[in-house]
Amino acid sequence: MTTVLKRDGKKVDFNKEKISSAILKAMNSPSGIYVKGQPEEIAFIIKEKFESKDEISIYEIEEAVYYELISKNNPATARAYESYKSIQAYKREQNTSDKDILGLLNQTNIDVMDENSNKNPLIASTQRDLIAGEVAKDIAKRKLIPAHLVEAHESGAIHIHDLDYLIQPIFNCCLVDMKNMLDNGTVVNGKLIESPKSFQVACNVMTQIIAQIASNQYGGQSINISCLSPYLKKSYDKNLRLCKQTLADEKAALDMAKAMTKKDLESGIQTIQYQINTLMTSNGQAPFVTLFMHTDEKDPYLNETVKIIEEILKQRIQGIKNEAGVYVTPAFPKLIYVLDENNVIEDSKFYYLTKLAGKCTAKRMYPDYISAKKMRENYEGNVFSPMGCRAFLPPYKDEDGNYKFDGRFNMGVCTINLPQIGILAKNDEEKFFKILEKRLELVKEVGLLRYEHLAKVTSDSSPIHFQHGAIARLPKHTPIKTLLENGYATVTIGYIGIYEASILVTGKSHTRPEGKAFALKIMELLNEKKEEWSKEYDIAFAVYGTPAESLTHRFASTDKKRFGEIKDVTDKGYYTNSFHVDVREEISVFEKFDFESEFQSLSTGGCISYAEIPNMTNNIEAVLTMIKYIYDHIQYAEFNTKSDYCSKCGFDGEILLNDGNEWYCPNCGNKDKSTLTVVRRTCGYLGENFWNEGRTKEIKARVLHI
């Protein structure tokens, strides 16, 4: 019997089944080609070749397999086999992250430094987070993730998001049950925080909770600001009692109480805005927070909610002072304003709020807009916030049959590279969908991997989430597994580049009839898989239009290296987000919203659409026209304008990009990024620390939609 000398020096009996199994894995990898019977045939040839020898090394076997695949005219699988071997070798290596970490320290690792436009990679605390992230990625790829999934990620077939957090028992984004935490009290750092007695205290407690949550997850968090409304009423009642005790005249007491409460309101909202923008969480950035503003007629404190919304909008219009003392556009919190019957029609009682929102959008880009009318069509009559910038939850009913959204979350995202499939399919639609089905299985595996990883976690991993109300109030040491199942939490099927895939397969943009039919077929398949997997595993899979802040560049550059420059695909330096219209395409805001609305209804796990507009601070009526259009035509939309500043010369206007993709002040020519404030829509959130090469090219290529 021939023995095989393994890499670790151990000797085992020769086993041809192991050879055929390894070949089959290579064939079934993203870049391999399956040939029926070939694994067994090659394994038999290898057995015959070496059976006369007493001992052979594993390296001899691997070399023989590679050349047999070449001789059998299957070079694609030969390369996949080599790649698989290198990944396995990588997983055995130690200190494989040294180069990446040193690159962060000497500022040469540009891809990681520019990965998040709201992180400043030069700040020590942020560097520490990025360095820890590189170590975590390395461990995850070598020890936690199967080799074929690592190979798929590295080759750009898929992207496993937030690899730097995968080794920790934490999740992506959530809808915070802030009302529960404020009304019933919570615990922060082991200290009991009782229910606030005033509005200002409630605002302060809320920002402390936000910071704790941000330090124990890696995605965005959203809060319905109506949770603060009872505390504004408490402040008013307290002020009125005090005024009645000190003033004999009842009218004077009422007027004074209103004035005091107005001051409380201003101070509380200022606390939220400034604390969120000045907090630095454990991951080296301000918290990714969204405030959801809805004039919901079912709100028992609607009058207070309306006052809070009005004050938030007024303070956002003013902005926040930068280090030069100039008011600029803050990136956070993201604001979402719900368009509903009581605020979208000119004679409706809260239309004045919508006018204020339009003024705010023209000046500061936020708020973004959700149509209650369109959202109710897609989510069983419900209106609720996305978890962060665009991730939506499917409807879920508790044991009493009531819909529940606050206190739910997303486990993580894996995105599929649609343009790469288009490149491989070469104008063959049938081949495209065969490859897509195969690669979607990889996305499913990543989703199940995240579920299995979190299923082992207990409530002790993040008390603020699981014990003290942000998500649940579980006892100590309780497994969180039940919160992952039955549709309570989601795991996400992300996608990018429908435009490029359409160009590659149909030769047309997906805004053309042939391209649109193809694009909708992609969406239908994603939704079929979502339904199939959700039923099979009792986990809520969701279809999600990936924001792709850095991924837009990563996929495009990976494919360019592998396949060369392809017109309108890899030559641009970026891929188009999700189902979006190509940023270079001339299309009106109304046509764009009409077109993308159909895709939003097929991307219910996450979607957003935007329109690029010029400075419209002097034409608010036009902004309001577009806002009203959203209400009747699209669920979730936003407007991108420019709000920049040069601290060297005081220029307040649009900072431009030159041919070398360098930002510069058109007034004084200043190119020093540290003295330029440039705010752009990155992927749903605003970004203010500049962007990677691909995203910068995409920003430069954007055309106006009005």
C-alpha positions as CSV (number, residue, x, y, z in Angstrom):
1,M,0.0,0.0,0.0
2,T,1.4,3.4,-1.0
3,T,1.6,5.9,1.9
4,V,1.3,9.7,1.6
5,L,3.6,12.1,3.4
6,K,1.5,15.0,4.6
7,R,2.6,18.6,5.2
8,D,2.9,18.1,8.9
9,G,5.1,15.0,8.5
10,K,2.4,12.5,9.2
11,K,2.0,9.5,7.0
12,V,-1.4,8.2,5.8
13,D,-2.6,5.5,3.4
14,F,-3.2,6.7,-0.2
15,N,-6.9,7.4,-0.8
16,K,-8.1,8.2,-4.3
17,E,-11.5,9.3,-3.1
18,K,-9.8,12.3,-1.4
19,I,-8.3,13.3,-4.8
20,S,-11.6,13.1,-6.6
21,S,-13.3,15.0,-3.8
22,A,-10.7,17.8,-4.0
23,I,-11.1,18.0,-7.8
24,L,-14.9,18.2,-7.4
25,K,-14.6,21.1,-4.9
26,A,-12.4,23.0,-7.4
27,M,-15.0,22.3,-10.2
28,N,-17.8,23.6,-8.0
29,S,-15.9,26.7,-7.0
30,P,-16.9,30.1,-8.6
31,S,-14.2,29.8,-11.2
32,G,-14.2,26.1,-11.9
33,I,-15.9,24.1,-14.7
34,Y,-17.7,20.9,-13.9
35,V,-17.1,17.9,-16.2
36,K,-19.0,14.8,-15.4
37,G,-16.8,11.8,-14.4
38,Q,-13.6,13.7,-14.7
39,P,-12.8,13.8,-10.9
40,E,-13.0,10.0,-10.7
41,E,-11.1,9.5,-14.0
42,I,-8.2,11.7,-12.8
43,A,-8.1,10.1,-9.4
44,F,-7.8,6.6,-11.0
45,I,-5.0,7.9,-13.2
46,I,-3.1,9.3,-10.2
47,K,-3.6,6.0,-8.3
48,E,-2.1,4.0,-11.2
49,K,0.8,6.4,-11.6
50,F,1.9,6.1,-8.0
51,E,0.7,2.7,-6.8
52,S,4.2,1.1,-7.5
53,K,5.8,3.6,-5.0
54,D,6.0,2.9,-1.3
55,E,5.8,6.6,-0.4
56,I,4.9,9.9,-2.1
57,S,4.4,13.4,-0.9
58,I,1.2,15.4,-0.9
59,Y,3.0,17.9,-3.2
60,E,3.6,15.3,-5.8
61,I,-0.1,14.4,-5.8
62,E,-1.2,18.0,-6.1
63,E,1.2,18.7,-9.0
64,A,0.0,15.5,-10.8
65,V,-3.6,16.6,-10.4
66,Y,-2.9,20.1,-11.8
67,Y,-1.2,18.7,-15.0
68,E,-3.9,16.1,-15.5
69,L,-6.6,18.8,-15.4
70,I,-4.6,20.7,-18.0
71,S,-4.2,17.7,-20.2
72,K,-7.9,17.0,-20.0
73,N,-8.5,20.5,-21.4
74,N,-9.9,21.9,-18.1
75,P,-7.5,24.8,-17.3
76,A,-10.2,26.7,-15.4
77,T,-10.5,24.0,-12.9
78,A,-6.7,23.6,-12.8
79,R,-6.5,27.3,-11.8
80,A,-9.3,26.9,-9.3
81,Y,-7.5,23.9,-7.8
82,E,-4.3,25.9,-7.5
83,S,-6.2,28.8,-6.0
84,Y,-7.9,26.4,-3.5
85,K,-4.5,25.1,-2.5
86,S,-3.2,28.6,-2.0
87,I,-6.2,29.5,0.2
88,Q,-5.7,26.4,2.3
89,A,-2.0,27.3,2.6
90,Y,-3.0,30.8,3.6
91,K,-5.3,29.4,6.2
92,R,-2.3,27.5,7.7
93,E,0.0,30.6,7.6
94,Q,0.7,32.8,10.6
95,N,1.2,36.6,10.7
96,T,-0.4,37.0,7.3
97,S,-1.8,40.4,8.3
98,D,1.6,42.1,9.0
99,K,1.8,43.9,5.6
100,D,-1.8,45.3,5.9
101,I,-1.2,46.5,9.4
102,L,2.1,48.1,8.6
103,G,0.4,49.8,5.7
104,L,-2.1,51.4,8.0
105,L,0.7,52.7,10.2
106,N,2.8,54.1,7.3
107,Q,-0.4,55.3,5.5
108,T,0.1,53.1,2.4
109,N,-2.8,50.8,2.9
110,I,-5.2,53.1,1.0
111,D,-8.0,50.6,0.4
112,V,-8.5,50.1,4.1
113,M,-7.9,53.8,5.0
114,D,-10.5,54.9,2.6
115,E,-13.0,52.1,3.3
116,N,-15.3,54.2,5.4
117,S,-15.8,57.9,4.6
118,N,-16.9,58.7,8.1
119,K,-13.7,57.4,9.7
120,N,-10.5,59.4,9.8
121,P,-7.7,56.8,9.5
122,L,-5.1,59.2,10.9
123,I,-6.6,59.5,14.3
124,A,-5.1,57.0,16.8
125,S,-8.3,55.6,18.1
126,T,-9.5,54.9,14.5
127,Q,-6.2,53.4,13.6
128,R,-6.5,51.1,16.5
129,D,-9.9,49.9,15.3
130,L,-8.6,49.5,11.8
131,I,-5.6,47.5,13.0
132,A,-7.7,45.3,15.1
133,G,-10.0,44.8,12.1
134,E,-7.1,43.6,9.9
135,V,-6.1,41.0,12.6
136,A,-9.8,40.0,12.9
137,K,-10.1,39.6,9.1
138,D,-7.0,37.4,9.0
139,I,-8.3,35.1,11.8
140,A,-11.7,34.9,10.2
141,K,-10.4,33.9,6.8
142,R,-7.9,31.4,8.2
143,K,-9.9,29.8,11.0
144,L,-13.7,30.5,10.7
145,I,-14.7,30.7,7.1
146,P,-14.5,27.6,4.8
147,A,-11.8,27.8,2.1
148,H,-14.2,27.9,-0.8
149,L,-16.0,30.9,0.7
150,V,-12.7,32.7,1.3
151,E,-11.8,32.0,-2.4
152,A,-15.1,33.3,-3.6
153,H,-14.6,36.5,-1.5
154,E,-11.0,37.0,-2.7
155,S,-11.9,36.5,-6.3
156,G,-14.7,39.0,-6.2
157,A,-17.5,36.5,-6.8
158,I,-19.1,37.6,-3.5
159,H,-18.3,40.0,-0.7
160,I,-18.6,39.0,2.9
161,H,-19.3,42.3,4.6
162,D,-17.8,43.4,7.8
163,L,-15.2,40.6,7.9
164,D,-13.4,42.6,10.6
165,Y,-16.3,42.0,13.0
166,L,-17.2,38.4,12.0
167,I,-15.1,36.8,14.7
168,Q,-17.0,38.7,17.4
169,P,-20.5,37.8,18.5
170,I,-22.1,41.0,17.3
171,F,-24.6,41.9,14.6
172,N,-25.1,44.5,11.9
173,C,-27.9,47.1,12.3
174,C,-31.1,47.5,14.3
175,L,-34.3,49.4,15.2
176,V,-33.7,50.5,18.8
177,D,-36.6,50.0,21.2
178,M,-35.8,53.4,22.7
179,K,-39.3,54.0,24.0
180,N,-39.0,50.8,26.1
181,M,-35.7,51.9,27.4
182,L,-36.8,55.4,28.3
183,D,-40.2,54.5,29.7
184,N,-39.0,51.5,31.8
185,G,-35.4,52.5,32.5
186,T,-32.2,50.8,31.4
187,V,-28.7,50.0,32.6
188,V,-25.5,51.6,31.2
189,N,-22.1,50.3,32.3
190,G,-23.8,48.5,35.1
191,K,-25.5,51.6,36.4
192,L,-29.3,51.9,36.6
193,I,-30.8,54.7,34.5
194,E,-34.4,55.3,35.6
195,S,-37.1,56.7,33.4
196,P,-36.4,60.5,32.9
197,K,-38.5,63.1,34.5
198,S,-37.9,65.8,31.8
199,F,-37.2,66.3,28.1
200,Q,-33.6,67.4,28.5
201,V,-32.7,64.5,30.6
202,A,-34.4,62.1,28.2
203,C,-32.4,63.6,25.3
204,N,-29.1,63.2,27.3
205,V,-30.0,59.6,28.3
206,M,-30.8,58.8,24.7
207,T,-27.4,59.9,23.4
208,Q,-25.7,57.8,26.1
209,I,-27.7,54.8,25.0
210,I,-26.8,55.5,21.3
211,A,-23.1,55.5,22.2
212,Q,-23.3,52.2,24.1
213,I,-25.3,50.5,21.2
214,A,-22.8,51.8,18.6
215,S,-19.9,50.3,20.5
216,N,-21.5,46.9,20.6
217,Q,-22.6,46.5,16.9
218,Y,-21.2,47.5,13.6
219,G,-24.1,48.8,11.6
220,G,-26.6,51.7,11.8
221,Q,-29.2,52.2,14.5
222,S,-32.6,54.0,14.0
223,I,-34.8,55.7,16.5
224,N,-38.4,56.9,16.2
225,I,-38.2,60.4,17.8
226,S,-41.8,60.0,19.1
227,C,-40.2,58.1,22.0
228,L,-39.2,61.6,23.3
229,S,-42.7,63.1,23.1
230,P,-44.0,62.0,26.5
231,Y,-41.0,63.7,28.1
232,L,-41.7,67.0,26.4
233,K,-45.2,66.8,27.9
234,K,-43.6,66.0,31.3
235,S,-41.4,69.1,31.0
236,Y,-44.4,71.3,30.1
237,D,-46.5,70.0,33.0
238,K,-43.6,70.5,35.4
239,N,-43.0,74.0,34.1
240,L,-46.7,74.9,34.3
241,R,-46.9,73.8,37.9
242,L,-43.9,75.9,38.7
243,C,-45.2,78.9,36.9
244,K,-48.7,78.6,38.5
245,Q,-46.9,78.6,41.9
246,T,-45.0,81.7,41.2
247,L,-47.3,83.8,39.0
248,A,-50.8,84.8,40.0
249,D,-52.0,85.5,36.5
250,E,-53.0,82.2,34.8
251,K,-52.4,83.5,31.3
252,A,-49.0,84.7,32.3
253,A,-48.3,81.3,33.8
254,L,-49.3,79.5,30.6
255,D,-47.2,81.8,28.5
256,M,-44.2,81.4,30.8
257,A,-44.6,77.6,30.8
258,K,-44.7,77.5,27.0
259,A,-41.6,79.7,26.8
260,M,-39.7,77.5,29.3
261,T,-40.7,74.4,27.5
262,K,-39.6,75.8,24.2
263,K,-36.2,76.5,25.7
264,D,-36.1,72.9,27.1
265,L,-37.0,71.6,23.6
266,E,-34.2,73.7,21.9
267,S,-31.6,72.6,24.5
268,G,-32.6,68.9,24.3
269,I,-32.4,68.8,20.5
270,Q,-29.1,70.6,20.6
271,T,-27.8,68.0,23.0
272,I,-28.7,65.2,20.6
273,Q,-27.2,66.9,17.6
274,Y,-23.9,67.9,19.2
275,Q,-23.4,64.8,21.3
276,I,-24.0,62.5,18.3
277,N,-21.5,64.4,16.2
278,T,-18.9,64.7,19.0
279,L,-19.1,61.2,20.4
280,M,-16.3,58.8,19.4
281,T,-17.4,55.2,19.8
282,S,-15.1,52.1,20.3
283,N,-14.9,51.6,16.5
284,G,-13.3,55.0,15.9
285,Q,-16.2,57.0,14.5
286,A,-19.4,58.9,15.4
287,P,-22.4,56.6,15.8
288,F,-24.3,55.8,12.6
289,V,-27.7,57.1,13.8
290,T,-31.0,57.7,12.0
291,L,-33.8,59.7,13.5
292,F,-37.2,58.8,12.1
293,M,-39.8,61.6,12.0
294,H,-43.5,60.6,11.4
295,T,-46.6,62.7,12.1
296,D,-48.5,59.6,12.9
297,E,-52.2,60.2,13.8
298,K,-52.1,57.2,16.1
299,D,-49.4,58.9,18.2
300,P,-51.0,59.9,21.6
301,Y,-48.4,62.7,21.9
302,L,-48.7,63.9,18.3
303,N,-48.6,67.6,19.1
304,E,-45.3,67.1,21.0
305,T,-43.9,65.0,18.3
306,V,-44.6,67.7,15.7
307,K,-42.8,70.3,17.9
308,I,-39.8,68.0,18.2
309,I,-39.7,67.4,14.4
310,E,-39.9,71.2,13.8
311,E,-37.0,71.9,16.2
312,I,-34.8,69.1,14.7
313,L,-35.3,70.6,11.2
314,K,-34.6,74.2,12.4
315,Q,-31.4,73.2,14.0
316,R,-30.3,71.1,11.1
317,I,-30.9,74.0,8.7
318,Q,-28.5,76.1,10.9
319,G,-25.9,73.3,10.9
320,I,-23.0,72.7,13.3
321,K,-19.9,74.9,13.7
322,N,-16.7,73.4,12.4
323,E,-13.3,74.1,14.1
324,A,-13.2,77.5,12.2
325,G,-16.5,78.4,13.8
326,V,-18.4,78.2,10.5
327,Y,-21.8,76.5,10.3
328,V,-21.4,73.4,8.1
329,T,-23.5,70.3,7.3
330,P,-23.2,67.5,9.8
331,A,-23.2,63.9,8.7
332,F,-25.2,62.7,11.6
333,P,-27.8,62.0,12.7
334,K,-29.4,61.0,9.4
335,L,-32.9,62.4,9.3
336,I,-35.9,60.6,7.7
337,Y,-39.2,62.5,7.2
338,V,-42.4,60.6,6.5
339,L,-44.7,62.0,3.9
340,D,-48.3,61.3,5.0
341,E,-51.8,62.6,4.3
342,N,-51.6,65.1,7.1
343,N,-48.5,66.8,5.8
344,V,-48.1,66.4,2.0
345,I,-51.1,68.3,0.8
346,E,-50.9,72.1,0.8
347,D,-53.9,72.6,3.0
348,S,-53.1,69.7,5.4
349,K,-52.5,70.7,9.0
350,F,-48.7,69.8,9.0
351,Y,-47.8,71.0,5.5
352,Y,-45.7,73.8,7.1
353,L,-43.5,71.0,8.5
354,T,-43.0,69.6,5.0
355,K,-42.1,73.1,3.7
356,L,-39.5,73.3,6.5
357,A,-38.2,69.9,5.5
358,G,-37.8,71.0,1.9
359,K,-35.8,74.0,3.0
360,C,-33.6,71.8,5.1
361,T,-33.0,69.4,2.3
362,A,-32.0,72.2,-0.1
363,K,-29.5,73.5,2.5
364,R,-28.3,70.3,4.2
365,M,-29.3,67.3,2.0
366,Y,-31.3,65.8,4.9
367,P,-34.0,64.9,5.6
368,D,-34.6,61.9,3.3
369,Y,-38.2,61.0,2.5
370,I,-40.4,58.0,3.0
371,S,-43.8,57.8,1.5
372,A,-46.3,56.3,4.0
373,K,-48.6,55.6,1.1
374,K,-46.1,53.6,-0.9
375,M,-44.6,51.9,2.2
376,R,-48.0,50.6,3.3
377,E,-48.3,48.9,0.0
378,N,-45.0,47.0,0.5
379,Y,-45.2,46.2,4.2
380,E,-48.7,45.0,5.0
381,G,-50.0,48.5,5.9
382,N,-47.0,49.4,8.2
383,V,-44.8,52.5,8.2
384,F,-41.5,52.2,10.0
385,S,-37.8,53.3,9.8
386,P,-35.0,51.5,8.0
387,M,-32.3,50.2,10.3
388,G,-29.7,52.8,9.4
389,C,-29.6,54.1,5.9
390,R,-31.7,51.6,3.9
391,A,-32.1,48.2,5.5
392,F,-35.8,47.3,6.1
393,L,-37.3,44.5,8.2
394,P,-40.1,42.2,6.9
395,P,-43.4,42.5,8.9
396,Y,-43.4,40.3,12.0
397,K,-46.2,39.7,14.6
398,D,-45.6,39.0,18.2
399,E,-47.4,36.3,20.2
400,D,-50.4,38.6,20.6
401,G,-50.7,39.2,16.9
402,N,-49.3,42.7,17.0
403,Y,-46.8,44.0,14.4
404,K,-43.4,44.6,15.9
405,F,-40.5,46.4,14.4
406,D,-38.6,48.2,17.2
407,G,-36.1,45.8,19.0
408,R,-35.3,43.9,15.8
409,F,-32.1,43.6,13.9
410,N,-30.0,42.3,10.9
411,M,-27.4,39.6,11.4
412,G,-25.2,40.6,8.5
413,V,-24.8,40.9,4.7
414,C,-23.2,39.1,1.8
415,T,-23.2,40.7,-1.6
416,I,-23.1,39.0,-5.0
417,N,-21.1,40.5,-7.9
418,L,-23.6,40.6,-10.7
419,P,-21.2,42.3,-13.3
420,Q,-18.7,39.5,-12.9
421,I,-21.3,37.0,-13.7
422,G,-22.2,39.0,-16.8
423,I,-18.6,39.0,-17.8
424,L,-18.4,35.2,-17.5
425,A,-21.7,34.7,-19.3
426,K,-20.6,36.6,-22.4
427,N,-24.1,37.8,-23.7
428,D,-25.6,34.4,-22.8
429,E,-28.6,35.0,-20.6
430,E,-29.2,31.3,-19.8
431,K,-25.6,30.9,-18.7
432,F,-25.8,34.1,-16.6
433,F,-28.7,32.6,-14.6
434,K,-27.0,29.3,-14.2
435,I,-23.9,31.0,-12.7
436,L,-26.1,33.3,-10.6
437,E,-28.0,30.3,-9.1
438,K,-24.6,28.6,-8.3
439,R,-23.2,31.8,-6.6
440,L,-26.4,32.5,-4.7
441,E,-25.6,29.2,-2.8
442,L,-22.4,30.8,-1.6
443,V,-24.4,33.8,-0.3
444,K,-26.7,31.4,1.5
445,E,-23.8,29.7,3.1
446,V,-22.4,33.0,4.4
447,G,-25.9,33.8,5.8
448,L,-26.1,30.5,7.6
449,L,-22.5,30.9,8.9
450,R,-23.5,34.2,10.5
451,Y,-26.6,32.7,12.0
452,E,-24.6,29.7,13.4
453,H,-22.0,32.1,14.8
454,L,-24.6,34.3,16.6
455,A,-26.8,31.3,17.7
456,K,-24.0,30.4,20.2
457,V,-24.2,33.8,21.9
458,T,-25.8,34.6,25.2
459,S,-27.3,37.9,26.4
460,D,-24.1,38.6,28.3
461,S,-22.3,39.5,25.0
462,S,-24.1,42.9,24.9
463,P,-26.2,43.7,27.9
464,I,-27.4,47.0,26.5
465,H,-28.9,45.1,23.5
466,F,-30.1,41.9,25.0
467,Q,-30.7,42.5,28.7
468,H,-31.5,46.2,29.1
469,G,-34.0,46.8,26.3
470,A,-32.4,48.0,23.0
471,I,-33.4,44.6,21.5
472,A,-34.8,42.6,24.4
473,R,-34.8,42.1,28.2
474,L,-33.5,38.6,28.5
475,P,-32.1,37.3,31.8
476,K,-28.3,36.9,32.2
477,H,-26.7,34.0,30.4
478,T,-29.7,33.4,28.2
479,P,-29.0,32.3,24.6
480,I,-30.2,34.8,22.0
481,K,-30.9,32.1,19.5
482,T,-34.7,32.6,19.7
483,L,-34.2,36.2,18.5
484,L,-32.6,35.0,15.3
485,E,-35.4,32.7,14.2
486,N,-39.1,32.8,13.1
487,G,-38.5,36.0,11.1
488,Y,-37.5,38.2,14.1
489,A,-34.1,39.0,12.7
490,T,-32.9,39.0,9.1
491,V,-29.9,37.8,7.2
492,T,-29.2,39.6,3.9
493,I,-28.8,38.8,0.2
494,G,-27.0,41.8,-1.1
495,Y,-26.5,42.6,-4.8
496,I,-24.6,45.2,-6.8
497,G,-24.3,46.3,-10.5
498,I,-27.6,45.5,-12.2
499,Y,-26.8,48.2,-14.7
500,E,-23.5,46.7,-15.7
501,A,-24.9,43.1,-15.8
502,S,-27.6,44.4,-18.1
503,I,-25.0,46.0,-20.4
504,L,-23.0,42.8,-20.5
505,V,-25.8,40.4,-21.2
506,T,-28.3,42.4,-23.2
507,G,-26.1,45.2,-24.5
508,K,-28.6,47.7,-23.1
509,S,-29.0,49.8,-20.0
510,H,-31.7,48.3,-17.7
511,T,-33.7,51.5,-18.3
512,R,-34.4,50.1,-21.9
513,P,-37.1,47.5,-22.4
514,E,-34.7,44.6,-23.1
515,G,-32.4,45.5,-20.2
516,K,-35.4,46.1,-17.8
517,A,-36.9,42.6,-18.5
518,F,-33.5,41.1,-17.7
519,A,-33.0,43.1,-14.6
520,L,-36.5,42.3,-13.2
521,K,-35.7,38.6,-13.9
522,I,-32.7,38.9,-11.6
523,M,-34.8,40.5,-8.9
524,E,-37.4,37.8,-9.2
525,L,-34.8,35.1,-8.8
526,L,-33.3,36.8,-5.7
527,N,-36.8,36.9,-4.2
528,E,-37.5,33.3,-5.1
529,K,-34.4,32.3,-3.2
530,K,-35.3,34.6,-0.3
531,E,-38.7,32.8,0.1
532,E,-37.2,29.3,-0.4
533,W,-34.4,29.7,2.1
534,S,-36.6,31.5,4.7
535,K,-39.0,28.6,4.8
536,E,-36.2,25.9,4.7
537,Y,-34.2,27.4,7.6
538,D,-36.8,29.4,9.5
539,I,-34.6,32.4,9.2
540,A,-35.7,35.6,7.5
541,F,-33.5,36.1,4.5
542,A,-34.0,39.6,2.9
543,V,-33.1,41.0,-0.6
544,Y,-31.0,44.1,-0.1
545,G,-29.7,46.8,-2.5
546,T,-26.2,47.0,-1.1
547,P,-24.9,50.5,-0.3
548,A,-21.4,49.4,-1.5
549,E,-19.4,52.4,-0.1
550,S,-16.1,50.7,-0.8
551,L,-17.4,47.6,-2.6
552,T,-18.3,49.7,-5.7
553,H,-14.5,50.1,-6.2
554,R,-13.3,46.7,-4.9
555,F,-15.5,44.6,-7.3
556,A,-14.7,46.9,-10.3
557,S,-10.9,46.9,-9.7
558,T,-10.8,43.1,-9.0
559,D,-12.7,42.4,-12.3
560,K,-10.5,44.8,-14.2
561,K,-7.4,43.0,-13.1
562,R,-8.8,39.7,-14.0
563,F,-10.7,40.5,-17.2
564,G,-9.2,43.7,-18.5
565,E,-10.9,47.0,-19.4
566,I,-14.5,46.6,-20.6
567,K,-16.4,49.6,-21.8
568,D,-19.1,50.9,-19.5
569,V,-18.2,48.2,-17.0
570,T,-14.7,47.9,-15.6
571,D,-13.4,51.1,-17.3
572,K,-15.3,53.4,-15.0
573,G,-13.5,52.4,-11.8
574,Y,-16.8,51.7,-10.0
575,Y,-19.9,49.5,-10.3
576,T,-23.4,51.0,-9.9
577,N,-25.2,50.5,-6.6
578,S,-27.9,47.9,-6.5
579,F,-30.7,48.6,-9.0
580,H,-29.8,52.3,-9.5
581,V,-29.8,54.0,-12.9
582,D,-26.2,54.6,-14.1
583,V,-25.1,57.9,-12.5
584,R,-24.0,59.1,-16.0
585,E,-27.4,58.6,-17.6
586,E,-29.4,61.6,-18.5
587,I,-32.8,61.1,-16.9
588,S,-35.2,63.4,-15.1
589,V,-35.9,63.1,-11.4
590,F,-39.5,62.1,-12.1
591,E,-38.5,59.4,-14.6
592,K,-35.8,58.1,-12.3
593,F,-38.2,57.8,-9.3
594,D,-40.8,56.1,-11.5
595,F,-38.3,53.6,-12.9
596,E,-36.6,52.7,-9.6
597,S,-39.9,52.4,-7.6
598,E,-40.6,49.1,-9.3
599,F,-37.2,47.8,-8.1
600,Q,-37.8,49.1,-4.6
601,S,-40.9,46.9,-4.3
602,L,-38.6,43.9,-5.1
603,S,-35.9,44.9,-2.8
604,T,-37.8,45.0,0.5
605,G,-34.8,44.1,2.6
606,G,-33.1,47.3,1.7
607,C,-33.6,50.1,-0.9
608,I,-33.2,53.8,-1.5
609,S,-33.2,56.1,-4.5
610,Y,-31.7,59.5,-5.0
611,A,-31.8,62.5,-7.3
612,E,-28.9,64.7,-8.0
613,I,-30.0,68.3,-7.8
614,P,-28.2,71.7,-8.0
615,N,-28.2,74.3,-5.3
616,M,-32.0,75.0,-4.8
617,T,-31.9,77.1,-1.6
618,N,-33.6,79.9,-3.6
619,N,-36.2,77.6,-5.2
620,I,-37.9,75.7,-2.3
621,E,-41.1,75.4,-4.3
622,A,-39.4,73.2,-6.9
623,V,-38.0,71.1,-4.0
624,L,-41.5,70.7,-2.6
625,T,-42.8,69.7,-6.1
626,M,-40.3,66.8,-6.1
627,I,-41.1,65.9,-2.5
628,K,-44.8,65.7,-3.3
629,Y,-44.0,63.5,-6.2
630,I,-42.3,61.0,-3.9
631,Y,-45.5,60.5,-1.9
632,D,-47.4,59.2,-4.9
633,H,-44.6,57.4,-6.8
634,I,-41.8,55.9,-4.7
635,Q,-41.3,54.5,-1.2
636,Y,-37.9,56.0,-0.2
637,A,-36.0,58.8,-1.8
638,E,-33.4,61.4,-1.2
639,F,-31.9,64.5,-2.8
640,N,-28.2,65.1,-3.3
641,T,-26.9,68.7,-3.4
642,K,-23.6,70.3,-2.4
643,S,-22.8,71.9,0.9
644,D,-19.0,72.4,1.2
645,Y,-16.6,74.9,2.8
646,C,-12.9,75.9,2.4
647,S,-11.4,77.1,5.7
648,K,-8.4,78.7,3.9
649,C,-10.4,81.3,2.0
650,G,-13.9,81.1,3.5
651,F,-15.5,79.8,0.3
652,D,-19.0,78.4,0.9
653,G,-20.1,76.5,-2.1
654,E,-19.2,73.4,-4.2
655,I,-15.7,72.0,-3.8
656,L,-14.7,70.5,-7.1
657,L,-12.7,67.5,-8.5
658,N,-10.0,68.0,-11.1
659,D,-8.9,65.6,-13.8
660,G,-6.7,63.8,-11.3
661,N,-9.6,63.2,-8.9
662,E,-8.2,65.7,-6.4
663,W,-10.6,67.9,-4.4
664,Y,-9.9,71.6,-4.7
665,C,-11.4,74.9,-3.8
666,P,-12.5,76.8,-7.0
667,N,-12.0,80.1,-5.2
668,C,-8.4,79.7,-4.0
669,G,-7.2,76.4,-5.4
670,N,-6.7,74.8,-2.0
671,K,-6.2,71.0,-2.2
672,D,-5.4,70.4,1.5
673,K,-8.1,67.9,2.6
674,S,-7.6,68.8,6.2
675,T,-8.9,72.4,5.5
676,L,-11.7,71.3,3.1
677,T,-15.2,70.4,4.3
678,V,-16.7,68.2,1.6
679,V,-20.0,66.5,2.3
680,R,-21.5,64.1,-0.3
681,R,-24.0,61.3,-0.3
682,T,-22.0,58.2,0.0
683,C,-24.5,55.4,0.0
684,G,-27.5,56.6,2.0
685,Y,-25.5,58.3,4.7
686,L,-23.5,61.4,4.2
687,G,-19.8,61.1,4.1
688,E,-17.3,63.8,5.2
689,N,-13.9,62.2,5.4
690,F,-13.4,61.7,1.6
691,W,-13.7,58.5,-0.3
692,N,-11.8,55.7,-2.1
693,E,-10.8,56.1,-5.7
694,G,-13.8,54.3,-7.2
695,R,-16.4,56.1,-5.1
696,T,-14.7,59.4,-5.9
697,K,-14.9,58.7,-9.7
698,E,-18.6,57.8,-9.2
699,I,-19.3,61.1,-7.4
700,K,-17.5,63.0,-10.2
701,A,-19.5,61.2,-12.9
702,R,-22.9,62.0,-11.4
703,V,-25.2,64.0,-13.6
704,L,-28.0,66.3,-12.5
705,H,-31.5,65.0,-12.6
706,I,-33.2,68.4,-12.8
